[in-house]
Amino acid sequence: MFQGSTAFRNLIAFFQLTYVMTDEDERELQAELARLQQEHRDLDAAIDALHQSPAPDLLRLQRLKKRKLQLRDRIAFIEDQITPDIIA
């Protein structure tokens, strides 16, 4: 099993430590980040509007909130990728 070997794990760890993000990679991440942040704001508005309705659809509300949490996680991941690690 090559994938389970220590050598393979070490190679992956080395690649992750030495990978340098290109300007194009960063631009793509910035564009995706902006799109996800806009979708997050749109969901926030939709959730607020649904809360204001006389008889809110609770299943739809639950799905919107779940999607919003997924977006928040993806946004945090991308922000971590864009922000350089500071070696203390």
C-alpha positions in Angstrom: 0.0 0.0 0.0 1.9 3.0 -1.2 -0.8 5.5 -0.1 -0.7 4.3 3.5 3.1 4.4 3.7 5.1 6.8 5.8 7.0 7.9 2.8 3.8 8.9 1.0 2.6 10.9 4.0 5.9 12.6 4.3 5.9 13.5 0.6 2.4 15.0 0.9 3.4 17.0 4.1 6.5 18.3 2.3 4.5 19.4 -0.7 2.0 21.2 1.5 4.8 23.1 3.3 6.7 24.0 0.1 3.7 24.9 -2.2 3.8 28.6 -3.1 0.5 30.0 -4.3 0.8 31.8 -7.7 -0.8 35.1 -8.4 -3.4 33.4 -10.6 -4.2 31.0 -7.7 -4.7 33.9 -5.4 -6.9 35.8 -7.9 -9.1 32.7 -8.3 -9.4 32.3 -4.6 -10.2 36.0 -4.1 -12.9 35.8 -6.8 -14.4 32.6 -5.2 -14.2 34.3 -1.8 -16.1 37.4 -3.1 -18.8 35.2 -4.7 -19.2 33.1 -1.5 -19.4 36.2 0.7 -22.1 37.7 -1.6 -24.1 34.4 -1.4 -23.7 34.4 2.4 -25.1 38.0 2.5 -27.9 37.0 0.2 -28.8 34.0 2.4 -28.8 36.3 5.4 -31.3 38.6 3.8 -33.4 35.6 2.7 -33.4 34.1 6.2 -34.4 37.5 7.7 -37.2 37.8 5.1 -38.5 34.3 5.8 -38.5 35.0 9.6 -40.6 38.1 8.9 -43.3 36.1 7.0 -46.5 35.3 8.9 -46.0 31.5 8.5 -42.4 30.8 7.7 -41.6 27.5 6.0 -39.5 25.9 8.7 -37.9 23.3 6.4 -36.8 25.9 3.9 -35.5 28.0 6.8 -33.5 25.1 8.1 -32.0 24.4 4.6 -31.0 28.1 4.2 -29.3 28.1 7.5 -27.5 24.9 6.8 -26.3 26.3 3.4 -25.2 29.5 5.2 -23.1 27.5 7.7 -21.5 25.6 4.8 -20.6 28.9 3.2 -19.1 30.2 6.4 -16.9 27.1 6.6 -15.8 27.4 3.0 -15.1 31.2 3.4 -13.0 30.5 6.5 -11.0 27.8 4.6 -10.3 30.1 1.6 -9.3 33.0 3.9 -6.8 30.6 5.6 -5.4 29.7 2.1 -5.0 33.3 1.1 -3.5 34.5 4.4 0.2 33.5 4.6 1.3 31.4 7.6 3.4 33.3 10.0 6.2 31.2 11.4 6.8 32.2 15.0 
